[in-house]
Amino acid sequence: MSADASVDAAGLADALAAMAGREVWSAKLGIGSHLTVDLGDRLEQRLVFGGKERTRAIGEWRLWIQLAAWRLEDDSQVLLGSEDPRPAIAEKIAVLHGRRITAVNVTAPALETVFDFDGVKLLVFPVHSGLASASDTSPHTQWSLWRPQGDIVSVSSGPDCGWAIEPSSMRAADGTADL
């Protein structure tokens, strides 16, 4: 990670630029305020739990917001926030379905990120300023993006905030995904 946060922000925005034009076909609330957004082509993901195999569809681009706050807004109003009642989130998050990502903007120093989906903006911002405790040895991952080339972009908060691209074991060479 660079010591110059503005370089990190610009580099992160560049790493996300290839998302432009991809269409959202799934946006789902997970545990707590975790949010998953699937874009682009659908891939089959094979899952094995307790010796039983099943498949599910995931996006060639998959955004997972985990340890960050987020909200959806358009030019005139806030549509939804990560701490809104779960039934409201489950209903209103569908506003993203069918929208294409038109821009991604990243702001230093905390790498706050705005994903623009045809005028509906998904704002993602950290809720941690650093490590949770003295025994915590790694920064909190605010969000991750699985990319079709088989890697993951991860963004972390805190005094050592930054981002990294790492290989993903989730994508197989045939375009399917395994966990």
PyMOL commands that place a pseudoatom at each C-alpha (Angstrom):
pseudoatom trace, name=CA, resn=MET, resi=1, chain=A, elem=C, hetatm=0, pos=[0.000, 0.000, 0.000]
pseudoatom trace, name=CA, resn=SER, resi=2, chain=A, elem=C, hetatm=0, pos=[1.207, 3.447, -0.827]
pseudoatom trace, name=CA, resn=ALA, resi=3, chain=A, elem=C, hetatm=0, pos=[1.825, 6.033, 1.858]
pseudoatom trace, name=CA, resn=ASP, resi=4, chain=A, elem=C, hetatm=0, pos=[-0.048, 8.544, -0.326]
pseudoatom trace, name=CA, resn=ALA, resi=5, chain=A, elem=C, hetatm=0, pos=[-3.768, 7.871, 0.270]
pseudoatom trace, name=CA, resn=SER, resi=6, chain=A, elem=C, hetatm=0, pos=[-4.814, 9.851, -2.811]
pseudoatom trace, name=CA, resn=VAL, resi=7, chain=A, elem=C, hetatm=0, pos=[-2.704, 7.527, -4.964]
pseudoatom trace, name=CA, resn=ASP, resi=8, chain=A, elem=C, hetatm=0, pos=[-4.366, 4.578, -3.249]
pseudoatom trace, name=CA, resn=ALA, resi=9, chain=A, elem=C, hetatm=0, pos=[-7.825, 6.032, -3.905]
pseudoatom trace, name=CA, resn=ALA, resi=10, chain=A, elem=C, hetatm=0, pos=[-7.048, 6.668, -7.569]
pseudoatom trace, name=CA, resn=GLY, resi=11, chain=A, elem=C, hetatm=0, pos=[-5.509, 3.222, -7.981]
pseudoatom trace, name=CA, resn=LEU, resi=12, chain=A, elem=C, hetatm=0, pos=[-8.534, 1.579, -6.372]
pseudoatom trace, name=CA, resn=ALA, resi=13, chain=A, elem=C, hetatm=0, pos=[-10.882, 3.473, -8.690]
pseudoatom trace, name=CA, resn=ASP, resi=14, chain=A, elem=C, hetatm=0, pos=[-8.781, 2.266, -11.641]
pseudoatom trace, name=CA, resn=ALA, resi=15, chain=A, elem=C, hetatm=0, pos=[-8.991, -1.343, -10.389]
pseudoatom trace, name=CA, resn=LEU, resi=16, chain=A, elem=C, hetatm=0, pos=[-12.788, -1.060, -10.382]
pseudoatom trace, name=CA, resn=ALA, resi=17, chain=A, elem=C, hetatm=0, pos=[-13.203, 0.722, -13.730]
pseudoatom trace, name=CA, resn=ALA, resi=18, chain=A, elem=C, hetatm=0, pos=[-13.900, -2.463, -15.707]
pseudoatom trace, name=CA, resn=MET, resi=19, chain=A, elem=C, hetatm=0, pos=[-17.187, -2.841, -13.799]
pseudoatom trace, name=CA, resn=ALA, resi=20, chain=A, elem=C, hetatm=0, pos=[-18.690, -0.007, -15.863]
pseudoatom trace, name=CA, resn=GLY, resi=21, chain=A, elem=C, hetatm=0, pos=[-21.770, -1.039, -17.799]
pseudoatom trace, name=CA, resn=ARG, resi=22, chain=A, elem=C, hetatm=0, pos=[-22.370, -4.254, -15.834]
pseudoatom trace, name=CA, resn=GLU, resi=23, chain=A, elem=C, hetatm=0, pos=[-25.998, -4.820, -14.862]
pseudoatom trace, name=CA, resn=VAL, resi=24, chain=A, elem=C, hetatm=0, pos=[-27.180, -5.736, -11.365]
pseudoatom trace, name=CA, resn=TRP, resi=25, chain=A, elem=C, hetatm=0, pos=[-29.380, -8.817, -11.320]
pseudoatom trace, name=CA, resn=SER, resi=26, chain=A, elem=C, hetatm=0, pos=[-29.282, -9.515, -7.589]
pseudoatom trace, name=CA, resn=ALA, resi=27, chain=A, elem=C, hetatm=0, pos=[-28.921, -7.348, -4.488]
pseudoatom trace, name=CA, resn=LYS, resi=28, chain=A, elem=C, hetatm=0, pos=[-29.475, -9.090, -1.163]
pseudoatom trace, name=CA, resn=LEU, resi=29, chain=A, elem=C, hetatm=0, pos=[-29.226, -8.332, 2.511]
pseudoatom trace, name=CA, resn=GLY, resi=30, chain=A, elem=C, hetatm=0, pos=[-27.157, -10.872, 4.411]
pseudoatom trace, name=CA, resn=ILE, resi=31, chain=A, elem=C, hetatm=0, pos=[-26.359, -11.247, 8.093]
pseudoatom trace, name=CA, resn=GLY, resi=32, chain=A, elem=C, hetatm=0, pos=[-26.699, -7.955, 9.960]
pseudoatom trace, name=CA, resn=SER, resi=33, chain=A, elem=C, hetatm=0, pos=[-26.171, -5.151, 7.473]
pseudoatom trace, name=CA, resn=HIS, resi=34, chain=A, elem=C, hetatm=0, pos=[-24.009, -7.183, 5.075]
pseudoatom trace, name=CA, resn=LEU, resi=35, chain=A, elem=C, hetatm=0, pos=[-25.017, -6.546, 1.488]
pseudoatom trace, name=CA, resn=THR, resi=36, chain=A, elem=C, hetatm=0, pos=[-24.239, -8.614, -1.620]
pseudoatom trace, name=CA, resn=VAL, resi=37, chain=A, elem=C, hetatm=0, pos=[-24.641, -7.220, -5.136]
pseudoatom trace, name=CA, resn=ASP, resi=38, chain=A, elem=C, hetatm=0, pos=[-24.220, -9.502, -8.172]
pseudoatom trace, name=CA, resn=LEU, resi=39, chain=A, elem=C, hetatm=0, pos=[-23.441, -7.930, -11.556]
pseudoatom trace, name=CA, resn=GLY, resi=40, chain=A, elem=C, hetatm=0, pos=[-22.659, -9.102, -15.065]
pseudoatom trace, name=CA, resn=ASP, resi=41, chain=A, elem=C, hetatm=0, pos=[-22.949, -12.686, -16.259]
pseudoatom trace, name=CA, resn=ARG, resi=42, chain=A, elem=C, hetatm=0, pos=[-24.342, -15.375, -13.983]
pseudoatom trace, name=CA, resn=LEU, resi=43, chain=A, elem=C, hetatm=0, pos=[-21.977, -18.126, -12.825]
pseudoatom trace, name=CA, resn=GLU, resi=44, chain=A, elem=C, hetatm=0, pos=[-22.845, -21.369, -11.094]
pseudoatom trace, name=CA, resn=GLN, resi=45, chain=A, elem=C, hetatm=0, pos=[-21.216, -21.756, -7.701]
pseudoatom trace, name=CA, resn=ARG, resi=46, chain=A, elem=C, hetatm=0, pos=[-20.838, -25.263, -6.290]
pseudoatom trace, name=CA, resn=LEU, resi=47, chain=A, elem=C, hetatm=0, pos=[-21.213, -25.507, -2.523]
pseudoatom trace, name=CA, resn=VAL, resi=48, chain=A, elem=C, hetatm=0, pos=[-20.660, -28.550, -0.330]
pseudoatom trace, name=CA, resn=PHE, resi=49, chain=A, elem=C, hetatm=0, pos=[-22.027, -28.540, 3.207]
pseudoatom trace, name=CA, resn=GLY, resi=50, chain=A, elem=C, hetatm=0, pos=[-22.184, -31.660, 5.348]
pseudoatom trace, name=CA, resn=GLY, resi=51, chain=A, elem=C, hetatm=0, pos=[-21.344, -33.840, 2.366]
pseudoatom trace, name=CA, resn=LYS, resi=52, chain=A, elem=C, hetatm=0, pos=[-24.259, -32.463, 0.313]
pseudoatom trace, name=CA, resn=GLU, resi=53, chain=A, elem=C, hetatm=0, pos=[-23.574, -30.522, -2.864]
pseudoatom trace, name=CA, resn=ARG, resi=54, chain=A, elem=C, hetatm=0, pos=[-25.752, -27.756, -4.241]
pseudoatom trace, name=CA, resn=THR, resi=55, chain=A, elem=C, hetatm=0, pos=[-25.335, -24.905, -6.681]
pseudoatom trace, name=CA, resn=ARG, resi=56, chain=A, elem=C, hetatm=0, pos=[-26.356, -21.274, -6.682]
pseudoatom trace, name=CA, resn=ALA, resi=57, chain=A, elem=C, hetatm=0, pos=[-26.001, -18.417, -9.123]
pseudoatom trace, name=CA, resn=ILE, resi=58, chain=A, elem=C, hetatm=0, pos=[-23.510, -15.639, -8.427]
pseudoatom trace, name=CA, resn=GLY, resi=59, chain=A, elem=C, hetatm=0, pos=[-22.364, -12.698, -10.530]
pseudoatom trace, name=CA, resn=GLU, resi=60, chain=A, elem=C, hetatm=0, pos=[-19.146, -12.608, -12.528]
pseudoatom trace, name=CA, resn=TRP, resi=61, chain=A, elem=C, hetatm=0, pos=[-18.678, -9.435, -10.472]
pseudoatom trace, name=CA, resn=ARG, resi=62, chain=A, elem=C, hetatm=0, pos=[-19.748, -9.837, -6.836]
pseudoatom trace, name=CA, resn=LEU, resi=63, chain=A, elem=C, hetatm=0, pos=[-19.639, -6.963, -4.367]
pseudoatom trace, name=CA, resn=TRP, resi=64, chain=A, elem=C, hetatm=0, pos=[-19.834, -7.885, -0.687]
pseudoatom trace, name=CA, resn=ILE, resi=65, chain=A, elem=C, hetatm=0, pos=[-20.136, -5.082, 1.859]
pseudoatom trace, name=CA, resn=GLN, resi=66, chain=A, elem=C, hetatm=0, pos=[-19.380, -6.449, 5.276]
pseudoatom trace, name=CA, resn=LEU, resi=67, chain=A, elem=C, hetatm=0, pos=[-17.800, -4.231, 7.957]
pseudoatom trace, name=CA, resn=ALA, resi=68, chain=A, elem=C, hetatm=0, pos=[-18.952, -0.869, 6.689]
pseudoatom trace, name=CA, resn=ALA, resi=69, chain=A, elem=C, hetatm=0, pos=[-22.030, 1.274, 6.764]
pseudoatom trace, name=CA, resn=TRP, resi=70, chain=A, elem=C, hetatm=0, pos=[-23.819, 1.962, 3.496]
pseudoatom trace, name=CA, resn=ARG, resi=71, chain=A, elem=C, hetatm=0, pos=[-26.761, 3.862, 2.116]
pseudoatom trace, name=CA, resn=LEU, resi=72, chain=A, elem=C, hetatm=0, pos=[-28.618, 4.229, -1.162]
pseudoatom trace, name=CA, resn=GLU, resi=73, chain=A, elem=C, hetatm=0, pos=[-29.616, 7.645, -2.437]
pseudoatom trace, name=CA, resn=ASP, resi=74, chain=A, elem=C, hetatm=0, pos=[-30.548, 9.409, -5.624]
pseudoatom trace, name=CA, resn=ASP, resi=75, chain=A, elem=C, hetatm=0, pos=[-30.205, 13.093, -6.457]
pseudoatom trace, name=CA, resn=SER, resi=76, chain=A, elem=C, hetatm=0, pos=[-33.192, 14.077, -4.333]
pseudoatom trace, name=CA, resn=GLN, resi=77, chain=A, elem=C, hetatm=0, pos=[-33.437, 11.685, -1.380]
pseudoatom trace, name=CA, resn=VAL, resi=78, chain=A, elem=C, hetatm=0, pos=[-31.930, 8.995, 0.803]
pseudoatom trace, name=CA, resn=LEU, resi=79, chain=A, elem=C, hetatm=0, pos=[-33.635, 5.763, -0.220]
pseudoatom trace, name=CA, resn=LEU, resi=80, chain=A, elem=C, hetatm=0, pos=[-32.237, 3.320, 2.291]
pseudoatom trace, name=CA, resn=GLY, resi=81, chain=A, elem=C, hetatm=0, pos=[-29.594, 2.952, 4.998]
pseudoatom trace, name=CA, resn=SER, resi=82, chain=A, elem=C, hetatm=0, pos=[-27.737, -0.076, 6.304]
pseudoatom trace, name=CA, resn=GLU, resi=83, chain=A, elem=C, hetatm=0, pos=[-29.321, 0.216, 9.745]
pseudoatom trace, name=CA, resn=ASP, resi=84, chain=A, elem=C, hetatm=0, pos=[-32.917, 0.561, 8.514]
pseudoatom trace, name=CA, resn=PRO, resi=85, chain=A, elem=C, hetatm=0, pos=[-35.362, -2.185, 9.542]
pseudoatom trace, name=CA, resn=ARG, resi=86, chain=A, elem=C, hetatm=0, pos=[-34.529, -5.439, 7.768]
pseudoatom trace, name=CA, resn=PRO, resi=87, chain=A, elem=C, hetatm=0, pos=[-37.942, -5.821, 6.072]
pseudoatom trace, name=CA, resn=ALA, resi=88, chain=A, elem=C, hetatm=0, pos=[-37.577, -2.333, 4.565]
pseudoatom trace, name=CA, resn=ILE, resi=89, chain=A, elem=C, hetatm=0, pos=[-34.068, -3.120, 3.293]
pseudoatom trace, name=CA, resn=ALA, resi=90, chain=A, elem=C, hetatm=0, pos=[-35.168, -6.445, 1.810]
pseudoatom trace, name=CA, resn=GLU, resi=91, chain=A, elem=C, hetatm=0, pos=[-37.957, -4.679, -0.087]
pseudoatom trace, name=CA, resn=LYS, resi=92, chain=A, elem=C, hetatm=0, pos=[-36.217, -1.477, -1.157]
pseudoatom trace, name=CA, resn=ILE, resi=93, chain=A, elem=C, hetatm=0, pos=[-32.831, -2.927, -2.141]
pseudoatom trace, name=CA, resn=ALA, resi=94, chain=A, elem=C, hetatm=0, pos=[-34.520, -4.193, -5.319]
pseudoatom trace, name=CA, resn=VAL, resi=95, chain=A, elem=C, hetatm=0, pos=[-34.188, -0.629, -6.676]
pseudoatom trace, name=CA, resn=LEU, resi=96, chain=A, elem=C, hetatm=0, pos=[-30.727, -1.731, -7.870]
pseudoatom trace, name=CA, resn=HIS, resi=97, chain=A, elem=C, hetatm=0, pos=[-32.023, -4.638, -9.990]
pseudoatom trace, name=CA, resn=GLY, resi=98, chain=A, elem=C, hetatm=0, pos=[-31.623, -3.984, -13.702]
pseudoatom trace, name=CA, resn=ARG, resi=99, chain=A, elem=C, hetatm=0, pos=[-29.443, -0.899, -13.191]
pseudoatom trace, name=CA, resn=ARG, resi=100, chain=A, elem=C, hetatm=0, pos=[-25.996, -0.654, -14.734]
pseudoatom trace, name=CA, resn=ILE, resi=101, chain=A, elem=C, hetatm=0, pos=[-22.982, 0.618, -12.879]
pseudoatom trace, name=CA, resn=THR, resi=102, chain=A, elem=C, hetatm=0, pos=[-21.966, 3.903, -14.479]
pseudoatom trace, name=CA, resn=ALA, resi=103, chain=A, elem=C, hetatm=0, pos=[-19.207, 5.150, -12.174]
pseudoatom trace, name=CA, resn=VAL, resi=104, chain=A, elem=C, hetatm=0, pos=[-17.131, 4.322, -9.109]
pseudoatom trace, name=CA, resn=ASN, resi=105, chain=A, elem=C, hetatm=0, pos=[-15.577, 7.109, -7.038]
pseudoatom trace, name=CA, resn=VAL, resi=106, chain=A, elem=C, hetatm=0, pos=[-13.164, 6.588, -4.162]
pseudoatom trace, name=CA, resn=THR, resi=107, chain=A, elem=C, hetatm=0, pos=[-12.260, 9.264, -1.612]
pseudoatom trace, name=CA, resn=ALA, resi=108, chain=A, elem=C, hetatm=0, pos=[-9.125, 9.327, 0.537]
pseudoatom trace, name=CA, resn=PRO, resi=109, chain=A, elem=C, hetatm=0, pos=[-8.124, 8.930, 3.298]
pseudoatom trace, name=CA, resn=ALA, resi=110, chain=A, elem=C, hetatm=0, pos=[-10.691, 6.302, 4.419]
pseudoatom trace, name=CA, resn=LEU, resi=111, chain=A, elem=C, hetatm=0, pos=[-11.344, 4.938, 0.898]
pseudoatom trace, name=CA, resn=GLU, resi=112, chain=A, elem=C, hetatm=0, pos=[-15.025, 5.752, 1.129]
pseudoatom trace, name=CA, resn=THR, resi=113, chain=A, elem=C, hetatm=0, pos=[-16.550, 4.470, -2.093]
pseudoatom trace, name=CA, resn=VAL, resi=114, chain=A, elem=C, hetatm=0, pos=[-19.559, 5.515, -4.167]
pseudoatom trace, name=CA, resn=PHE, resi=115, chain=A, elem=C, hetatm=0, pos=[-20.916, 3.044, -6.703]
pseudoatom trace, name=CA, resn=ASP, resi=116, chain=A, elem=C, hetatm=0, pos=[-23.268, 4.825, -9.128]
pseudoatom trace, name=CA, resn=PHE, resi=117, chain=A, elem=C, hetatm=0, pos=[-25.978, 2.623, -10.631]
pseudoatom trace, name=CA, resn=ASP, resi=118, chain=A, elem=C, hetatm=0, pos=[-27.714, 4.767, -13.273]
pseudoatom trace, name=CA, resn=GLY, resi=119, chain=A, elem=C, hetatm=0, pos=[-28.227, 7.608, -10.782]
pseudoatom trace, name=CA, resn=VAL, resi=120, chain=A, elem=C, hetatm=0, pos=[-28.855, 5.515, -7.665]
pseudoatom trace, name=CA, resn=LYS, resi=121, chain=A, elem=C, hetatm=0, pos=[-25.720, 5.768, -5.583]
pseudoatom trace, name=CA, resn=LEU, resi=122, chain=A, elem=C, hetatm=0, pos=[-24.507, 3.134, -3.150]
pseudoatom trace, name=CA, resn=LEU, resi=123, chain=A, elem=C, hetatm=0, pos=[-22.264, 4.934, -0.640]
pseudoatom trace, name=CA, resn=VAL, resi=124, chain=A, elem=C, hetatm=0, pos=[-19.935, 2.731, 1.442]
pseudoatom trace, name=CA, resn=PHE, resi=125, chain=A, elem=C, hetatm=0, pos=[-18.018, 4.135, 4.394]
pseudoatom trace, name=CA, resn=PRO, resi=126, chain=A, elem=C, hetatm=0, pos=[-16.033, 2.575, 7.248]
pseudoatom trace, name=CA, resn=VAL, resi=127, chain=A, elem=C, hetatm=0, pos=[-17.413, 2.243, 10.742]
pseudoatom trace, name=CA, resn=HIS, resi=128, chain=A, elem=C, hetatm=0, pos=[-14.042, 1.351, 12.282]
pseudoatom trace, name=CA, resn=SER, resi=129, chain=A, elem=C, hetatm=0, pos=[-11.122, 3.716, 12.697]
pseudoatom trace, name=CA, resn=GLY, resi=130, chain=A, elem=C, hetatm=0, pos=[-8.643, 0.906, 13.141]
pseudoatom trace, name=CA, resn=LEU, resi=131, chain=A, elem=C, hetatm=0, pos=[-8.175, -2.472, 14.748]
pseudoatom trace, name=CA, resn=ALA, resi=132, chain=A, elem=C, hetatm=0, pos=[-10.884, -3.694, 17.110]
pseudoatom trace, name=CA, resn=SER, resi=133, chain=A, elem=C, hetatm=0, pos=[-8.473, -4.436, 19.946]
pseudoatom trace, name=CA, resn=ALA, resi=134, chain=A, elem=C, hetatm=0, pos=[-4.787, -4.748, 20.739]
pseudoatom trace, name=CA, resn=SER, resi=135, chain=A, elem=C, hetatm=0, pos=[-5.007, -8.484, 19.992]
pseudoatom trace, name=CA, resn=ASP, resi=136, chain=A, elem=C, hetatm=0, pos=[-6.506, -7.850, 16.551]
pseudoatom trace, name=CA, resn=THR, resi=137, chain=A, elem=C, hetatm=0, pos=[-3.707, -8.243, 14.008]
pseudoatom trace, name=CA, resn=SER, resi=138, chain=A, elem=C, hetatm=0, pos=[-5.421, -7.331, 10.758]
pseudoatom trace, name=CA, resn=PRO, resi=139, chain=A, elem=C, hetatm=0, pos=[-7.501, -4.388, 9.569]
pseudoatom trace, name=CA, resn=HIS, resi=140, chain=A, elem=C, hetatm=0, pos=[-11.247, -4.735, 9.078]
pseudoatom trace, name=CA, resn=THR, resi=141, chain=A, elem=C, hetatm=0, pos=[-12.288, -5.462, 5.502]
pseudoatom trace, name=CA, resn=GLN, resi=142, chain=A, elem=C, hetatm=0, pos=[-14.995, -2.930, 4.634]
pseudoatom trace, name=CA, resn=TRP, resi=143, chain=A, elem=C, hetatm=0, pos=[-15.923, -4.546, 1.366]
pseudoatom trace, name=CA, resn=SER, resi=144, chain=A, elem=C, hetatm=0, pos=[-14.667, -7.019, -1.203]
pseudoatom trace, name=CA, resn=LEU, resi=145, chain=A, elem=C, hetatm=0, pos=[-15.206, -7.401, -4.932]
pseudoatom trace, name=CA, resn=TRP, resi=146, chain=A, elem=C, hetatm=0, pos=[-14.746, -10.696, -6.755]
pseudoatom trace, name=CA, resn=ARG, resi=147, chain=A, elem=C, hetatm=0, pos=[-13.714, -9.961, -10.336]
pseudoatom trace, name=CA, resn=PRO, resi=148, chain=A, elem=C, hetatm=0, pos=[-14.118, -12.245, -13.367]
pseudoatom trace, name=CA, resn=GLN, resi=149, chain=A, elem=C, hetatm=0, pos=[-10.360, -12.583, -13.869]
pseudoatom trace, name=CA, resn=GLY, resi=150, chain=A, elem=C, hetatm=0, pos=[-10.247, -14.671, -10.688]
pseudoatom trace, name=CA, resn=ASP, resi=151, chain=A, elem=C, hetatm=0, pos=[-9.151, -12.222, -8.030]
pseudoatom trace, name=CA, resn=ILE, resi=152, chain=A, elem=C, hetatm=0, pos=[-10.593, -10.258, -5.134]
pseudoatom trace, name=CA, resn=VAL, resi=153, chain=A, elem=C, hetatm=0, pos=[-10.230, -6.548, -4.438]
pseudoatom trace, name=CA, resn=SER, resi=154, chain=A, elem=C, hetatm=0, pos=[-10.450, -5.928, -0.664]
pseudoatom trace, name=CA, resn=VAL, resi=155, chain=A, elem=C, hetatm=0, pos=[-10.707, -2.552, 1.035]
pseudoatom trace, name=CA, resn=SER, resi=156, chain=A, elem=C, hetatm=0, pos=[-9.758, -2.100, 4.704]
pseudoatom trace, name=CA, resn=SER, resi=157, chain=A, elem=C, hetatm=0, pos=[-10.187, 0.741, 7.171]
pseudoatom trace, name=CA, resn=GLY, resi=158, chain=A, elem=C, hetatm=0, pos=[-8.053, 2.134, 9.951]
pseudoatom trace, name=CA, resn=PRO, resi=159, chain=A, elem=C, hetatm=0, pos=[-4.673, 3.800, 10.261]
pseudoatom trace, name=CA, resn=ASP, resi=160, chain=A, elem=C, hetatm=0, pos=[-3.254, 1.283, 7.796]
pseudoatom trace, name=CA, resn=CYS, resi=161, chain=A, elem=C, hetatm=0, pos=[-6.286, 1.514, 5.541]
pseudoatom trace, name=CA, resn=GLY, resi=162, chain=A, elem=C, hetatm=0, pos=[-5.757, 0.496, 2.005]
pseudoatom trace, name=CA, resn=TRP, resi=163, chain=A, elem=C, hetatm=0, pos=[-6.702, -1.996, -0.594]
pseudoatom trace, name=CA, resn=ALA, resi=164, chain=A, elem=C, hetatm=0, pos=[-5.252, -5.115, -2.117]
pseudoatom trace, name=CA, resn=ILE, resi=165, chain=A, elem=C, hetatm=0, pos=[-5.870, -7.476, -5.005]
pseudoatom trace, name=CA, resn=GLU, resi=166, chain=A, elem=C, hetatm=0, pos=[-5.392, -11.136, -4.184]
pseudoatom trace, name=CA, resn=PRO, resi=167, chain=A, elem=C, hetatm=0, pos=[-6.073, -14.395, -6.038]
pseudoatom trace, name=CA, resn=SER, resi=168, chain=A, elem=C, hetatm=0, pos=[-9.431, -16.011, -5.338]
pseudoatom trace, name=CA, resn=SER, resi=169, chain=A, elem=C, hetatm=0, pos=[-9.933, -19.721, -4.886]
pseudoatom trace, name=CA, resn=MET, resi=170, chain=A, elem=C, hetatm=0, pos=[-13.607, -19.070, -5.562]
pseudoatom trace, name=CA, resn=ARG, resi=171, chain=A, elem=C, hetatm=0, pos=[-13.325, -19.007, -9.378]
pseudoatom trace, name=CA, resn=ALA, resi=172, chain=A, elem=C, hetatm=0, pos=[-12.434, -22.108, -11.357]
pseudoatom trace, name=CA, resn=ALA, resi=173, chain=A, elem=C, hetatm=0, pos=[-10.779, -21.988, -14.781]
pseudoatom trace, name=CA, resn=ASP, resi=174, chain=A, elem=C, hetatm=0, pos=[-14.049, -22.984, -16.470]
pseudoatom trace, name=CA, resn=GLY, resi=175, chain=A, elem=C, hetatm=0, pos=[-15.827, -19.894, -15.094]
pseudoatom trace, name=CA, resn=THR, resi=176, chain=A, elem=C, hetatm=0, pos=[-17.679, -21.795, -12.398]
pseudoatom trace, name=CA, resn=ALA, resi=177, chain=A, elem=C, hetatm=0, pos=[-17.104, -20.970, -8.778]
pseudoatom trace, name=CA, resn=ASP, resi=178, chain=A, elem=C, hetatm=0, pos=[-16.239, -23.267, -5.883]
pseudoatom trace, name=CA, resn=LEU, resi=179, chain=A, elem=C, hetatm=0, pos=[-16.171, -22.655, -2.170]
for i in range(1, 179): cmd.bond("trace and resi %d" % i, "trace and resi %d" % (i + 1))
show_as sticks, trace
zoom trace
